[in-house]
Amino acid sequence: MKTSVNVNFTKNNTNKKDETIFEFQVRGNLSDEQIVRLARLKGAGEVIIDIRTSQAEIDDYEEEERHEGVRGTIEKDGSVNLDKGQMTIDEVKSSELVQEQDVEQEQEETIEAVEAAENDPMHGVRLSNDTPSSNTDGKTGSNEFDVKEDLE
């Protein structure tokens, strides 16, 4: 059984038995459900308490994967000079725009190719090589083709 409550950490003491005693003051009103759960927890005797600050701290976040980032210098006037060989934000935006245009162009070309194939009078007709014949030079091949209509 779990419940979360907001509390103020008021004090802690260590007694003669080297036990540490923490005192908390509940902040705000508890719901009826929280009151019932806390009463059950008190009856359980020993409980586990997860204590954390109400605001996130830098230590609360797992370190993200390291990356090189951008290298350069910041001038006294606040301007940034990037080391050579790195893209600027404008260049990144420009390259993303070019990639999007390339994708759009490929899609248009595919649509045009499909439409052209559908308008082709030979669309659906395929040439098949029935049986290879032997030429006098010993190579296999055929100069005869049957035209078959693809009924699919």
C-alpha positions as CSV (number, residue, x, y, z in Angstrom):
1,M,0.0,0.0,0.0
2,K,1.4,3.4,-1.0
3,T,0.4,7.0,-0.4
4,S,2.2,10.3,-1.0
5,V,1.8,13.3,1.2
6,N,3.6,16.7,1.2
7,V,5.3,17.5,4.4
8,N,7.7,20.0,5.9
9,F,10.8,18.4,7.4
10,T,10.8,20.0,10.9
11,K,13.6,18.3,12.8
12,N,15.7,15.2,13.4
13,N,17.3,13.9,16.6
14,T,19.6,11.0,17.5
15,N,18.6,9.3,20.8
16,K,20.8,7.4,23.3
17,K,20.4,4.2,21.2
18,D,21.9,5.9,18.1
19,E,18.5,5.9,16.5
20,T,17.6,8.9,14.3
21,I,14.2,10.3,14.8
22,F,12.7,12.5,12.0
23,E,9.7,14.8,12.6
24,F,7.5,15.9,9.7
25,Q,4.5,18.3,9.6
26,V,1.9,17.5,7.0
27,R,1.4,20.4,4.5
28,G,-2.2,21.0,3.3
29,N,-5.2,18.9,3.9
30,L,-5.2,15.1,3.6
31,S,-7.9,13.3,1.7
32,D,-10.1,10.7,3.5
33,E,-8.3,8.0,1.5
34,Q,-4.8,9.3,2.6
35,I,-5.9,9.4,6.3
36,V,-7.1,5.8,6.1
37,R,-3.9,4.6,4.4
38,L,-1.7,6.5,6.9
39,A,-3.6,4.9,9.8
40,R,-3.1,1.4,8.3
41,L,0.6,2.2,7.8
42,K,0.9,3.2,11.5
43,G,-0.6,-0.1,12.5
44,A,2.0,-2.0,10.3
45,G,4.8,-0.8,12.5
46,E,7.7,-0.6,10.0
47,V,7.3,1.2,6.7
48,I,9.5,2.5,3.9
49,I,9.6,6.2,3.4
50,D,10.8,7.8,0.1
51,I,12.0,11.3,1.0
52,R,12.7,13.8,-1.8
53,T,12.6,17.5,-2.3
54,S,9.5,19.2,-3.7
55,Q,11.6,20.7,-6.5
56,A,13.7,18.7,-8.9
57,E,17.4,19.1,-8.5
58,I,20.2,18.4,-11.0
59,D,21.1,15.2,-9.1
60,D,17.6,13.9,-9.8
61,Y,18.3,13.6,-13.5
62,E,20.3,10.7,-15.0
63,E,23.2,11.9,-17.0
64,E,22.3,11.9,-20.7
65,E,24.5,10.4,-23.4
66,R,27.5,12.6,-23.8
67,H,28.1,14.3,-27.2
68,E,30.7,16.6,-28.5
69,G,28.3,19.5,-29.0
70,V,29.4,22.7,-30.8
71,R,32.9,24.1,-30.5
72,G,33.7,27.8,-30.7
73,T,34.3,30.9,-28.7
74,I,32.0,33.5,-27.1
75,E,33.2,37.0,-27.6
76,K,32.8,39.8,-25.0
77,D,29.9,41.3,-26.9
78,G,28.0,37.9,-26.7
79,S,28.5,36.9,-30.3
80,V,29.6,33.3,-31.0
81,N,32.3,32.2,-33.4
82,L,32.1,28.6,-34.4
83,D,35.3,26.6,-35.2
84,K,35.7,25.8,-38.9
85,G,33.9,22.8,-40.3
86,Q,30.8,23.1,-38.2
87,M,27.3,23.9,-39.5
88,T,25.5,27.0,-38.4
89,I,21.8,26.9,-37.4
90,D,20.9,28.4,-40.7
91,E,22.8,25.7,-42.6
92,V,21.1,23.0,-40.6
93,K,17.7,24.5,-41.4
94,S,18.7,24.8,-45.0
95,S,19.9,21.2,-45.3
96,E,16.6,19.9,-43.6
97,L,14.6,22.0,-46.1
98,V,16.6,20.4,-49.0
99,Q,16.0,16.9,-47.6
100,E,12.3,17.6,-47.4
101,Q,12.3,18.9,-51.0
102,D,14.2,15.8,-52.2
103,V,11.6,13.5,-50.5
104,E,8.7,15.5,-52.1
105,Q,10.4,15.3,-55.5
106,E,10.9,11.5,-55.2
107,Q,7.2,11.1,-54.3
108,E,6.1,13.2,-57.3
109,E,8.4,11.2,-59.6
110,T,7.0,7.9,-58.3
111,I,3.4,9.1,-58.8
112,E,4.3,10.3,-62.3
113,A,5.9,6.9,-63.1
114,V,2.9,5.0,-61.9
115,E,0.5,7.2,-63.9
116,A,2.7,6.8,-67.0
117,A,2.7,3.1,-66.6
118,E,-1.1,3.0,-66.3
119,N,-1.5,5.1,-69.5
120,D,1.0,2.9,-71.4
121,P,-1.0,0.8,-74.0
122,M,1.5,-2.0,-73.4
123,H,0.9,-1.9,-69.6
124,G,0.0,-5.4,-68.4
125,V,1.5,-7.1,-71.5
126,R,4.6,-9.1,-70.9
127,L,6.9,-10.9,-73.2
128,S,7.9,-14.4,-72.2
129,N,10.6,-16.5,-73.5
130,D,9.0,-20.0,-73.8
131,T,11.8,-22.4,-74.6
132,P,15.4,-21.5,-75.3
133,S,16.6,-22.8,-78.7
134,S,20.1,-23.8,-79.5
135,N,21.9,-21.8,-82.1
136,T,24.6,-23.1,-84.4
137,D,27.3,-21.5,-82.3
138,G,26.2,-23.6,-79.2
139,K,24.8,-20.6,-77.3
140,T,21.4,-20.8,-75.9
141,G,18.9,-18.2,-76.8
142,S,15.6,-17.5,-78.5
143,N,14.5,-15.1,-81.1
144,E,10.9,-16.0,-80.7
145,F,8.6,-14.5,-78.1
146,D,5.0,-15.1,-77.2
147,V,2.9,-12.1,-76.2
148,K,0.7,-12.9,-73.1
149,E,-1.9,-10.6,-71.7
150,D,-1.5,-10.2,-67.9
151,L,-5.0,-10.7,-66.6
152,E,-4.3,-9.7,-63.0
